[in-house]
Each structure stands twice: as structure tokens, then as C-alpha cells.
Amino acid sequence: MVKIGNIELGEFPLLLAPMEDVSDPPFRAVCKANGADLMYTEFISSEGLIREAAKSVQKLDIFEYERPVGIQLFGSDVETMRACAEIATRVSPDLIDINYGCPVKNVACKGAGAALLRDIPKMVQMTEAVVKATHLPVTVKTRLGWDDSTKNVEEVAERLQDIGIQALTIHGRTRIQMYKGSADWTLIAKIKENPRIHIPIFGNGDIDSPEKALQYRNQYGVDGIMIGRAAIGYPWIFNEIKHYLKTGTHLPAPTLADRIAACLSHLRFAVQWKGEKLGIFEMRRHYTNYFKNMDHFKPFRMQLVEAPHLAAVEVILQEIKAFYADSVLTS
């Protein structure tokens, strides 16, 4: 049984990655319904949260259906991160996660996210401040290092465990790689094999099929897997992996009706949570992913993107269902 603190996650948990502009409550709802064992909020700027910026505060929203759920924070100032850990604790998530892995310029170039991989003493100081600021388990997500010449995640794992983190997720790329090339899990395996390491180690990067999940579990010995981009528009991947690991067989691919139901559930929650105008607008980025690999779909996608309100989208989705006659789709 894999545990983070007192949180039991099963024998081989599947985690939903925190993804900016993706991992909001509506998206998390469809992933939870399809087998995600642990989920995280979008990463929250500590500077935004300390200033009570509306966007940062709204990202603190969590719901009982999604437990266990973690709030992920990022920042460059130790004291601000400590204060934000206290703020996040007050909304009663199951854990607090620190982002030391985000590679994008407007985060890393401001000394946050993956930038901390170039300043391990500050990373340790910041992590210790967060650990001391909350009674909740603290976990960390990071990368292999800043670049190929500074892959220091083995040192990071030992030092952060020593000051009290209770799980570590490692993306198998450096910051310089961004999301290009293949993820390298060899250092993740070395950390898992380190006799000093006793906290759960989760691997992240390139898991997009049940076969690859099984291969990486067996080859690298991780305690669980975090899935990010592969779940966008395809939340079924969690249950598909679980079924394959258990039986060696594949679940049937989602039908068009399954896709429409998931899309509609996602949309209605988005409208309920953010209001119709913003919920409709933010949902536009998801339609292509929910209906991937469908021939002649472009006209329907344009209609969905241009639909002004919920009722109009619901009508278009029913038209899609009728047009394709509920055919079985490949993933």
C-alpha cells in the first residue's frame, strides 16, 4: 500500500498532474470519475495568493468528490511560500505540493519552479519553511536538473526527504528540455533504489498508454505514475491503465456517447463553477481533444467554439451524436 502520510493511495496509484489552465475542478471531476487516485490543483502563484489576486484565490477551490487532493504552490521567496502554505492549509486540502519543475520562462526566469534546481540550498530552505508552516503532508514535484550537466535530482531527493517531504514526483526531463525529446527515467529508478530513500517516488513523463505504464512500472520500480498531457480530452486513460495492469487486457475504447457524456459533464461543471460566459470560453480549448481522430469533425468544432451559451453547445453535441451514429472510436 502506497501512503503519503496517512493518505492511502492503493498498490500503484495513478496521479493527475497539475497543469496550468487545464487541471481545474471541472477537468479534475472527469478524471476522478475515470480512476485518478490523487489529483492536484493548477499551480498557484505564491505572489498572487499573498496579494489575494482573484485568479490565484479561485484556484484554491476544492470539492469533497476529488479527495485526496493536493494544492500546488510555486514561488521564489521563502517567506511568501511559508505564508501561502498557511493560507492553503486553511482550505483543508489533503496535502501541499511544491512546484520545483515548471520550465516555462515566466516562472523559471523569475526564480521559481525549475529555477530552484540551480539553488539547492534555497530549495531546501523553502521546503523546510513550508513543511513547518503546515500540519499537512508536503510533497514536491521536480525535474532531473536544470540541464544535462547539472542533473542533481538524486541530491535533491535525499535532502528534501531529510527535512520532511513525504513524497516526490520526478519528471524525467531537464528544464532546458522543456517538453521536447523523450523522458529519461533512469535517474528516477536510481533514486527509488537508493536505500536511504523511504518516501514514495512517482515518475512522470511520456506515459500515454497502458503498455507504457506497465513497462515503466516494471523497468523503473516507481511507486506510482503521474499522468499529464495524455489525460487531456482522454480521462479514460486512468481506468484503462488500471485494468491493463490487473488483467493484461484492454478495456473497450470509449464510444462517441462516452466522449459526449464526458465533454458535457466537464462543460456543465465549468459553467457552474465559473459562470456561463467564462465557462463556455475556457471549455473551447478542450473540444479538439475530446473528439480527436474523428473524420470530418472540423465543422462541428467550429460550431462548438462559436457557440455563445450552454444550450447551444448541448444542441451541437446532440447533432454530433446523430451525425456519427454513436460509432466506436479508436483512442
Secondary structure, 3 states (H helix, E strand, C coil): CCEECCEECCCCCEEECCCCCCCCHHHHHHHHHCCCCEEECCCEEHHHHHCCCHHHHHCCCCCHHHCCEEEEEECCCHHHHHHHHHHHHCCCCCEEEEEECCCCHHHHCCCCHHHHHHCHHHHHHHHHHHHHHCCCCEEEEEECCCCHHHCCHHHHHHHHHHCCCCCEEEECCCCCCCCCCCCCCHHHHHHHHCCCCCCCEEEECCCCCHHHHHHHHHHHCCCEEEECHHHCCCCCHHHHHHHHHHHCCCCCCCEHHHHHHHHHHHHHHHHHHHCHHHHHHHHHHHHHHHCCCCCCCHHHHHHHHHCCCHHHHHHHHHHHHHHHCCCECCC
